[in-house]
Amino acid sequence: MTNDPLIDEIRQIRHEISAEFQHDTQKMYAYYQQVEKELRASNQYSFFEDQIAPFPKFIGVQDLS
């Protein structure tokens, strides 16, 4: 396996972020949920799912629900 400096840098950054939360994924998830909530409330950013059109109904396709 060859070492790729870019991959090594990404891994190091990910490790540093994880260490900020004592490598506790639940703490990290809660933090990012709060950040998302604040960003949405600021109305300065758009989010991908806000831009998705409703799933179209196809004529002649049976509803399986």
N, C-alpha and C positions, 0 to 999 in steps of 0.2 A: 504494500500500500504506500502510495506516495503522499508526501505532505504538501498540502496546498495552503499557502500563507493566508489566503482569503478565508478559507474554511476554518483555519486555526483562529483567526481573529473573530469570526462569528461565534465560534464555540466559547471563546474567552468572554466575549460580551454577554452571551447567554448565561454563562456561569456567574458573572458579576451581578446580573439582574436577579438571578435565582438566590444568590447569597444575601441580597438586600432583604429578602423575605424569609431568611433562614431555611431556604430550600423547601418551603412549605407551599405547595401548589394552591391550597385553599386560600391562604393569605394573598398570594399573587393574583388569583382569580378575583377575589373580593376587591382588591385595589383597582384592577383594570375595569371591573364593573362600575366602580365609583367614577373613574376617569371618563368612561363612556357616558355615564349619566350627566356629568358636568359638561362634556363636549356637546351632547345633544341639546342641553338646556341653553347653551350659548348661542345656538342657531348660526354659528359661524362655519359649520361643517355639514356636508351632506353624507349620508350613509348609504351603502350599497343597497340594502334591502328596501330603503325608502324609494329607490328608483326602479324597482322591479314592477313590471305591469302584472296585473292579475293573470293567472293561467287561463288561456282561452278555452272555451267550450268548443268541441268539434262536432259538427253536424253528423249525425248518423252513428256516433260512438255511444255505446251503452254505458250508463252510469253504474259503476260497480260498488258504490257506497251503500 
